[in-house]
Amino acid sequence: MAGATEHTQRWKTAAILLVVVALVALANTPLVTWIFFGVVYAIALREAMDLFRVADRAVYLYGAAIWVLAPFYPHPTDLVFAATLIQGGILAYRRRLEIRSLFPILYPTVGMLFLWMLYREYGMSSLLWILVIVALTDVGAYYTGRTLGKTPFSPTSPKKTREGVYGGVLLGTLGGFFLMLGHHNLFLNALVIAFAASVAAIFGDLFESYLKREAGVKDSGTILPGHGGVLDRIDGYLFAAVALYVLLKLTGS
């Protein structure tokens, strides 16, 4: 009975998330997208601070400043390095070796900024690409792992199998490839870009699993019934966004 209840909760939460994402996509305005990503980022940052065991509230100020400036600054990721240097200088001044307080400035901040830059420079279609790639990678890894999985992939996540990873990457790559084929000047690059984003999504999920294992928790949070925390839902996107953006730039797509 408990398992059925949790399953129902999971589907209800997924349906609500889907509706919210669909409304943001339909609105398709910089302000709405920035606000939506900002809310996601704020919650994810809080969860990351718990996972990293960081109590320095100055990190929230850095995060807020970075996100407020992101729509106006040409290269928002520069702001991350500026915040890291400022925090590093403060740590040196106080003679406190609290290196952990630098971690949330990088994760999830960098990934969220790359998601924002994808939207700003490539439009809502780029967010659809990454949504499809990561979602299909997750689905493919889950079902392939359940039916064919035998070989452990990494001690970080014992339930993951190589067979599941291969199945997930295959499905994510094919889905992303066919979706991106119509994009200008992308015909020769779509397969490589989709493949890289799918692989990045796998390791984004693995990285968050590592953080949770180190912190001794099952989920990054409890805000999403049946799913855990926000980081549990966006971990793959945070890594895939970097891969997708960088390769789009490198290929001039």
C-alpha positions in Angstrom: 0.0 0.0 0.0 2.8 2.4 0.9 4.5 1.7 -2.4 1.3 2.3 -4.4 0.8 5.6 -2.5 4.4 6.7 -3.3 3.9 5.7 -6.9 0.7 7.8 -7.2 2.4 10.8 -5.5 5.3 10.5 -8.0 2.9 10.6 -11.0 0.9 13.5 -9.5 4.1 15.5 -8.9 5.4 14.7 -12.4 2.1 15.9 -13.9 2.2 19.2 -12.1 5.9 19.7 -13.1 5.0 19.0 -16.7 2.2 21.6 -16.6 4.4 24.2 -15.1 7.2 23.6 -17.7 4.6 23.6 -20.5 3.2 27.0 -19.4 6.8 28.5 -19.2 7.4 27.1 -22.7 4.2 28.5 -24.1 4.9 31.9 -22.5 8.4 31.8 -24.1 9.5 35.2 -22.8 12.9 36.0 -21.2 11.3 37.4 -18.0 9.1 34.3 -17.4 11.9 31.9 -18.2 14.4 33.9 -16.0 11.9 33.9 -13.1 11.2 30.2 -13.5 14.9 29.3 -13.6 15.6 31.6 -10.7 13.1 29.8 -8.5 14.6 26.5 -9.5 18.1 27.8 -8.8 17.2 29.2 -5.4 15.8 25.9 -4.2 18.6 23.9 -5.8 21.2 26.2 -4.2 19.7 25.6 -0.8 19.7 21.9 -1.3 23.3 22.0 -2.5 24.4 23.9 0.6 22.9 21.1 2.7 24.7 18.4 0.7 28.0 20.3 0.9 27.3 21.1 4.6 27.8 24.8 4.0 26.3 27.2 6.5 27.8 30.5 5.2 24.8 32.6 4.3 27.0 34.8 2.1 26.6 32.2 -0.6 23.0 33.2 -1.0 24.1 36.8 -1.6 26.5 35.6 -4.3 23.8 33.5 -5.9 21.2 36.3 -5.8 23.7 38.8 -7.3 24.8 36.4 -10.0 21.2 35.6 -11.0 20.1 39.3 -11.0 23.0 40.3 -13.2 22.8 37.3 -15.5 20.2 38.8 -18.0 22.3 41.9 -18.5 25.9 40.5 -18.5 27.2 39.3 -21.9 29.0 36.2 -20.3 27.2 35.3 -17.1 29.6 32.5 -16.2 32.2 35.2 -15.6 30.2 36.2 -12.6 30.8 32.8 -11.0 34.6 33.3 -11.2 34.2 36.8 -9.7 32.1 35.5 -6.8 34.6 32.6 -6.2 37.5 35.1 -6.1 35.7 37.3 -3.7 34.8 34.4 -1.4 38.3 33.1 -1.6 39.7 36.5 -0.6 37.3 36.6 2.4 38.4 33.1 3.5 42.0 34.2 3.3 41.4 37.4 5.2 39.6 35.5 8.0 42.2 32.7 7.9 39.4 30.1 7.7 40.0 27.2 5.4 36.3 26.7 4.6 36.8 25.6 1.0 33.4 23.9 1.1 31.8 27.3 0.9 33.1 27.7 -2.6 31.3 24.6 -3.9 27.7 25.9 -4.0 29.0 28.9 -6.0 30.0 26.4 -8.7 27.3 23.7 -8.4 24.5 24.2 -9.2 25.2 27.8 -10.3 27.2 27.0 -13.4 24.7 24.6 -14.8 21.8 26.9 -14.2 23.7 29.7 -16.0 24.3 27.5 -19.0 20.6 26.7 -19.1 19.9 30.4 -19.1 22.5 31.1 -21.8 21.0 28.3 -24.0 17.7 29.9 -23.9 19.0 33.4 -24.4 21.1 32.5 -27.4 19.3 29.5 -29.0 15.8 30.0 -27.9 13.2 27.7 -26.4 14.0 25.0 -28.9 17.3 24.4 -27.2 15.6 23.8 -23.9 13.3 21.3 -25.7 16.4 19.5 -27.1 17.9 19.2 -23.6 14.6 18.2 -22.1 14.2 15.4 -24.6 17.8 14.2 -24.4 17.9 14.0 -20.7 14.4 12.6 -20.3 15.0 9.8 -22.9 18.4 9.1 -21.3 16.8 8.6 -17.9 14.0 6.5 -19.4 16.3 4.4 -21.5 18.7 3.8 -18.6 15.9 2.8 -16.3 14.2 0.3 -18.5 17.3 -1.1 -20.1 18.9 -1.5 -16.7 15.8 -3.3 -15.3 15.6 -5.8 -18.2 19.2 -6.3 -19.2 21.3 -4.8 -16.5 24.0 -7.0 -15.0 27.3 -5.2 -14.9 27.7 -2.4 -12.2 28.6 0.9 -13.7 30.1 2.7 -10.7 30.4 2.2 -7.0 29.0 5.7 -6.6 25.6 4.4 -7.7 25.4 0.6 -7.2 22.0 0.4 -8.9 23.3 1.8 -12.2 24.5 -0.8 -14.7 26.6 -0.4 -17.8 23.8 -2.0 -19.9 21.4 0.6 -18.5 23.8 3.5 -19.2 24.4 2.2 -22.8 20.6 1.9 -23.4 20.0 5.4 -21.9 22.7 7.0 -24.0 21.5 5.3 -27.1 17.9 6.4 -26.7 18.9 9.9 -25.6 21.3 10.3 -28.5 18.8 9.1 -31.1 16.0 11.3 -29.7 18.1 14.4 -29.6 19.6 13.7 -33.0 16.2 13.5 -34.8 14.9 16.5 -32.9 17.9 18.7 -33.8 18.1 17.7 -37.4 16.0 20.6 -38.6 18.2 23.2 -36.9 20.2 25.5 -39.2 23.7 24.2 -40.0 23.4 21.3 -37.6 22.9 18.3 -39.8 26.5 17.0 -39.5 26.8 17.9 -35.8 23.5 16.8 -34.4 24.6 13.2 -33.6 27.8 14.2 -31.8 26.1 17.0 -29.8 23.2 14.8 -28.7 25.6 12.0 -27.8 27.8 14.3 -25.7 24.7 15.8 -23.9 23.4 12.4 -23.1 26.7 11.2 -21.7 26.9 14.4 -19.7 23.4 13.8 -18.3 24.5 10.4 -17.1 27.5 11.9 -15.2 25.4 14.7 -13.9 23.1 12.2 -12.2 26.2 10.3 -11.0 27.7 13.4 -9.5 24.6 14.2 -7.5 24.4 10.6 -6.4 28.0 11.0 -5.1 27.1 14.1 -3.2 24.1 12.4 -1.6 26.2 9.4 -0.7 28.8 11.6 1.0 26.1 13.5 2.8 24.4 10.3 3.9 21.0 11.2 2.5 18.6 9.4 0.1 17.3 12.6 -1.6 18.6 16.2 -1.9 15.3 17.5 -0.5 11.6 16.8 0.1 9.9 19.6 -1.9 8.8 17.3 -4.7 6.6 14.4 -3.2 7.7 11.1 -4.7 10.7 12.7 -6.4 12.8 14.1 -3.6 14.4 17.5 -4.1 14.9 19.8 -7.0 18.5 18.7 -7.5 17.2 15.1 -7.8 15.2 16.3 -10.9 17.7 18.6 -12.6 21.1 16.9 -11.9 21.4 15.6 -15.5 20.4 18.9 -17.0 23.1 20.8 -15.1 25.8 18.8 -16.8 24.0 18.3 -20.2 23.5 22.1 -20.5 27.2 22.7 -20.4 27.9 20.1 -23.0 25.1 21.2 -25.3 26.0 24.9 -25.1 29.8 24.4 -25.6 29.3 22.1 -28.6 26.8 24.4 -30.2 29.3 27.2 -29.9 32.2 25.1 -31.2 30.3 23.9 -34.2 29.0 27.4 -35.0 25.4 26.0 -35.0 
